Amino acid sequence: MEMSQLALNQGLTFLSWATGIIIIVVAVFLIKLLIDLSALAKNLNKTSILLNDELKPTLTELKQTLASINSIVKSTDKNVDNFKSAVERTFGKTKLISESILGGIIKGFTTVYGMFAKSRR
């Protein structure tokens, strides 16, 4: 019985030492993980500050560019509307002129035809 008692004590002693060593190794890795996460958080903070500082002027320039493009588009739209109304006025006058010319030609042909028809009788 003494031998089994001694083997049991040695086994429990080995198990306690192995558990302690494993707990220490896991604790070291957890501490390393926390240190790396802290460094990552610091780098992310620096990156976000850098992006904020760099993007403000870019966004300002983009806003100005978009305002310029918007004014160009509005000006072009106004000029296209002016051209469209000028073309409509021109075609309206041309239509009136062509209708009066066409009406005059038809009236002239009917008059000439009437004259020829009377002269043949």
Secondary structure, DSSP 8 states (H G I E B T S, - for coil): -HHHHHHHHHHHHHHHHHHHHHHHHHHHHHHHHHHHHHHHHHHHHHHHHHHHHHHHHHHHHHHHHHHHHHHHHHHHHHHHHHHHHHHHHHHHHHHHHHHHHHHHHHHHHHHHHHHHHHHH-
